[in-house]
Amino acid sequence: MKTNNKIYYLSYALTMILTLWWLTGFAQAAAEKDRAIVIRLEPNAEVQYPDEDTWISAWPGMELREGDIVRCSGNGSMDIAFSDGSLLSIMPGTSICLPILHVDKEKNFINRSIRLFKGILNAIVEKTNGSNKNYTVSTRTVVAGIRGTRFTLLSADEQSSHVAVYEGSIEIHSPQFPEDVIVLEEGYEAQVANGERPRAPSKMGAEMEQYNLEMKRLEEQRTLMRDTVEDFFRKRYEEKRLYMNPEDKARPPETKSLYLQPESGPGYRKKFRYP
């Protein structure tokens, strides 16, 4: 009987270890896909890493990761390309936190959460493959659920937010009233005040329509940069593979780092980049 109990506990322990290993790999794989690079930049734009207290000036080609905070002051602006094909246009006077991963281990579900602290964010979010991934973009007053769309989110202060959809649709709700969800369709906008439920959608007005021009510019930028961005992430993946398998026979005689950030001083990440 004792032998059977030992076998049972050992089997249970092994199952738990394998489950944890799989979930860890699942989350790491998702994080690896959330790599991003700066593809356009107008000074002044700065970045703060999650493990740092200081701000550093951004540069074209800079690699960004989960939890980095970006702010554009003065006339500064920035375009960011993600490895899944999504793009963000960060307008002057805007600060955001790049996607944080939230993993539901039971449902095998990943949510990428972008936080807009203030300013104007234009986004082209690619449709996700499968039902286990989602994006949310939030301010203090609104949470928007994204699944493949073009939209603008404006938050001039902490009292209200404006959302406009140029293609596709999104679901929005107030953080205080998560059960009251409204669907915002293409060509419509909605406003959400702090502590209130979303107002009924209305036809997009001239104020929000003007950002559609920025959306078209962003789409053109993506077309021009598509091959360059895809090549960057392909090389990043190969660099990681070579690092994790130093004896790989396919390793070239000399492999230079493809990271575009400094190896010391401002911009250097203390924590090594590979998991």
C-alpha positions as CSV (number, residue, x, y, z in Angstrom):
1,M,0.0,0.0,0.0
2,K,2.8,2.4,0.9
3,T,4.5,1.6,-2.4
4,N,1.3,2.5,-4.3
5,N,1.2,5.8,-2.4
6,K,4.8,6.6,-3.3
7,I,4.1,5.9,-6.9
8,Y,1.0,8.1,-6.8
9,Y,2.8,11.0,-5.2
10,L,5.7,10.7,-7.6
11,S,3.3,10.7,-10.6
12,Y,1.5,13.7,-9.2
13,A,4.8,15.6,-8.6
14,L,6.0,14.7,-12.1
15,T,2.7,15.9,-13.6
16,M,3.0,19.2,-11.8
17,I,6.6,19.7,-12.9
18,L,5.7,19.0,-16.5
19,T,2.7,21.4,-16.3
20,L,4.8,24.2,-14.9
21,W,7.5,23.6,-17.5
22,W,4.9,23.8,-20.3
23,L,3.3,26.9,-19.0
24,T,6.6,28.6,-18.5
25,G,7.6,27.8,-22.1
26,F,4.2,29.0,-23.2
27,A,4.7,32.4,-21.5
28,Q,8.3,32.8,-22.7
29,A,7.3,32.0,-26.3
30,A,4.6,34.7,-26.1
31,A,7.1,37.2,-24.6
32,E,9.6,36.4,-27.4
33,K,6.9,37.3,-30.0
34,D,6.4,40.7,-28.3
35,R,9.8,42.1,-29.4
36,A,9.6,45.5,-30.9
37,I,11.8,48.0,-32.6
38,V,11.7,51.8,-33.2
39,I,11.3,52.3,-37.0
40,R,10.8,56.1,-37.0
41,L,11.8,58.8,-34.5
42,E,11.5,62.5,-34.0
43,P,13.3,64.0,-31.0
44,N,12.6,64.2,-28.1
45,A,11.7,60.6,-27.3
46,E,12.9,58.7,-24.3
47,V,12.6,55.2,-22.9
48,Q,12.8,53.9,-19.3
49,Y,13.5,50.2,-18.8
50,P,11.5,48.3,-16.1
51,D,14.7,47.6,-14.1
52,E,16.1,51.2,-14.4
53,D,15.2,54.5,-12.8
54,T,16.7,56.8,-15.5
55,W,15.4,57.9,-18.9
56,I,17.5,57.4,-22.0
57,S,17.1,58.9,-25.5
58,A,15.6,56.5,-28.0
59,W,17.2,55.9,-31.4
60,P,16.0,54.4,-34.7
61,G,16.5,50.7,-34.6
62,M,16.3,50.5,-30.8
63,E,14.9,47.3,-29.5
64,L,12.1,47.5,-27.0
65,R,10.7,44.9,-24.7
66,E,7.8,44.1,-22.4
67,G,7.2,46.7,-19.8
68,D,9.4,49.5,-21.3
69,I,7.9,53.0,-20.8
70,V,8.1,55.4,-23.7
71,R,7.5,59.1,-23.6
72,C,7.6,61.8,-26.3
73,S,7.9,65.4,-25.2
74,G,7.9,68.6,-27.2
75,N,7.6,67.7,-30.9
76,G,8.9,64.2,-30.3
77,S,7.1,61.2,-31.8
78,M,7.9,57.6,-32.5
79,D,6.7,54.6,-34.6
80,I,7.1,51.1,-33.1
81,A,6.9,47.9,-35.0
82,F,6.1,44.6,-33.2
83,S,7.2,41.2,-34.4
84,D,3.5,40.2,-35.0
85,G,3.1,43.0,-37.5
86,S,1.3,45.5,-35.3
87,L,2.4,49.1,-35.2
88,L,2.1,52.0,-32.7
89,S,2.4,55.7,-33.5
90,I,3.2,57.6,-30.4
91,M,2.3,61.3,-30.8
92,P,3.9,64.4,-29.2
93,G,3.1,64.7,-25.5
94,T,2.4,61.0,-25.1
95,S,3.7,58.4,-22.7
96,I,2.8,54.7,-22.7
97,C,3.9,51.4,-21.2
98,L,4.6,48.7,-23.8
99,P,2.6,45.4,-23.6
100,I,2.6,43.5,-20.3
101,L,1.7,39.8,-20.6
102,H,-1.1,38.3,-18.6
103,V,-1.2,34.6,-18.8
104,D,-4.3,32.6,-17.8
105,K,-2.7,29.2,-17.1
106,E,-6.0,27.4,-16.9
107,K,-7.4,28.7,-20.2
108,N,-4.1,28.7,-22.1
109,F,-4.8,32.4,-22.8
110,I,-2.5,35.4,-23.2
111,N,-3.5,39.0,-23.0
112,R,-1.1,41.8,-24.0
113,S,-2.0,45.0,-22.1
114,I,-0.8,48.4,-23.3
115,R,-1.2,51.4,-20.9
116,L,-1.6,54.9,-22.2
117,F,-0.8,57.3,-19.4
118,K,-1.5,60.4,-21.4
119,G,-1.5,61.7,-25.0
120,I,-2.5,60.2,-28.3
121,L,-1.9,56.7,-29.5
122,N,-2.6,55.5,-33.0
123,A,-2.5,51.8,-33.5
124,I,-2.6,49.1,-36.2
125,V,-3.1,45.8,-34.5
126,E,-3.0,42.7,-36.6
127,K,-5.6,40.0,-36.2
128,T,-4.4,37.3,-33.8
129,N,-4.0,33.7,-35.0
130,G,-6.2,31.6,-32.9
131,S,-8.5,32.5,-29.9
132,N,-5.8,32.3,-27.2
133,K,-4.4,35.8,-27.7
134,N,-5.8,39.3,-27.2
135,Y,-4.7,42.9,-26.8
136,T,-6.1,45.5,-24.4
137,V,-5.2,49.2,-24.4
138,S,-6.2,51.1,-21.3
139,T,-6.2,54.6,-19.7
140,R,-7.4,55.6,-16.3
141,T,-11.0,55.9,-17.7
142,V,-11.3,53.2,-20.4
143,V,-10.3,49.7,-21.3
144,A,-10.4,48.7,-25.0
145,G,-10.3,45.1,-26.2
146,I,-8.6,44.7,-29.5
147,R,-8.6,41.9,-32.1
148,G,-7.3,43.3,-35.4
149,T,-8.2,46.9,-36.0
150,R,-7.0,50.5,-36.7
151,F,-7.9,53.0,-34.0
152,T,-6.9,56.1,-32.1
153,L,-7.0,56.5,-28.3
154,L,-6.8,60.0,-26.9
155,S,-6.4,60.8,-23.2
156,A,-5.6,64.5,-22.7
157,D,-6.0,64.2,-18.9
158,E,-7.1,61.7,-16.3
159,Q,-10.8,62.7,-16.5
160,S,-11.8,61.3,-19.9
161,S,-10.7,59.3,-23.0
162,H,-11.7,59.4,-26.6
163,V,-11.7,56.3,-28.8
164,A,-12.1,56.2,-32.6
165,V,-12.1,53.2,-34.9
166,Y,-11.1,53.5,-38.6
167,E,-11.2,49.8,-39.4
168,G,-12.6,46.8,-37.6
169,S,-14.3,47.1,-34.2
170,I,-13.3,47.1,-30.5
171,E,-15.0,46.5,-27.2
172,I,-14.7,49.2,-24.6
173,H,-15.8,49.6,-21.0
174,S,-15.0,51.6,-17.9
175,P,-12.6,50.1,-15.3
176,Q,-15.3,50.8,-12.7
177,F,-18.0,49.1,-14.7
178,P,-16.4,46.1,-16.5
179,E,-19.8,44.5,-17.1
180,D,-21.1,47.4,-19.3
181,V,-19.3,46.7,-22.5
182,I,-20.1,48.5,-25.8
183,V,-18.9,47.6,-29.2
184,L,-17.4,50.5,-31.2
185,E,-17.7,49.9,-35.0
186,E,-15.7,51.3,-37.9
187,G,-16.3,55.0,-38.4
188,Y,-17.6,55.7,-34.9
189,E,-16.1,57.2,-31.8
190,A,-17.0,57.2,-28.1
191,Q,-16.0,59.1,-25.0
192,V,-15.6,57.6,-21.5
193,A,-15.4,60.0,-18.5
194,N,-13.7,59.0,-15.2
195,G,-16.0,56.9,-13.1
196,E,-18.8,56.8,-15.7
197,R,-20.1,54.2,-18.2
198,P,-19.1,54.7,-21.8
199,R,-21.3,57.2,-23.7
200,A,-23.3,55.9,-26.7
201,P,-21.1,55.7,-29.9
202,S,-21.5,58.5,-32.4
203,K,-20.4,59.1,-35.9
204,M,-16.7,60.1,-36.0
205,G,-16.2,63.9,-35.8
206,A,-13.6,66.1,-37.5
207,E,-11.4,66.1,-34.3
208,M,-10.8,62.3,-34.4
209,E,-11.1,62.0,-38.2
210,Q,-7.9,64.0,-38.5
211,Y,-5.9,61.2,-37.0
212,N,-6.9,59.0,-39.9
213,L,-4.3,60.8,-41.9
214,E,-1.7,59.6,-39.4
215,M,-3.1,56.1,-39.7
216,K,-2.6,56.2,-43.5
217,R,1.0,57.4,-43.0
218,L,1.6,54.6,-40.5
219,E,0.2,52.1,-43.0
220,E,2.6,53.4,-45.7
221,Q,5.5,53.3,-43.2
222,R,4.7,49.6,-42.5
223,T,4.7,48.8,-46.2
224,L,8.0,50.5,-46.7
225,M,9.6,48.9,-43.7
226,R,8.0,45.4,-43.9
227,D,11.1,43.6,-45.3
228,T,13.5,45.4,-43.0
229,V,11.4,44.6,-39.9
230,E,10.8,41.0,-40.8
231,D,14.6,40.6,-41.5
232,F,15.4,42.1,-38.1
233,F,13.3,39.7,-36.1
234,R,14.4,36.8,-38.2
235,K,18.0,37.6,-37.3
236,R,17.1,38.1,-33.7
237,Y,15.6,34.6,-33.5
238,E,18.7,33.2,-35.2
239,E,21.0,35.0,-32.7
240,K,19.1,33.5,-29.8
241,R,19.3,30.1,-31.3
242,L,23.0,30.3,-31.7
243,Y,23.5,31.6,-28.2
244,M,21.4,28.8,-26.7
245,N,23.2,26.2,-28.9
246,P,26.9,27.3,-28.9
247,E,28.1,24.0,-30.4
248,D,25.7,24.2,-33.3
249,K,27.5,23.2,-36.5
250,A,25.6,25.8,-38.5
251,R,27.1,28.6,-36.3
252,P,29.1,31.0,-38.6
253,P,32.8,31.7,-37.8
254,E,32.0,35.1,-36.3
255,T,28.6,36.2,-35.0
256,K,28.2,39.8,-34.1
257,S,25.5,40.9,-31.7
258,L,22.4,42.2,-33.6
259,Y,21.3,44.2,-30.6
260,L,21.3,47.9,-31.5
261,Q,21.6,49.2,-28.0
262,P,24.9,50.1,-26.3
263,E,26.8,47.4,-24.5
264,S,27.6,49.8,-21.6
265,G,26.6,53.2,-20.4
266,P,23.1,54.8,-21.1
267,G,20.8,52.3,-22.8
268,Y,22.6,49.2,-21.6
269,R,20.3,46.7,-19.9
270,K,21.7,45.2,-16.8
271,K,19.8,42.0,-17.1
272,F,21.0,39.8,-19.9
273,R,18.6,39.7,-22.8
274,Y,18.1,35.9,-23.2
275,P,15.9,33.9,-20.8
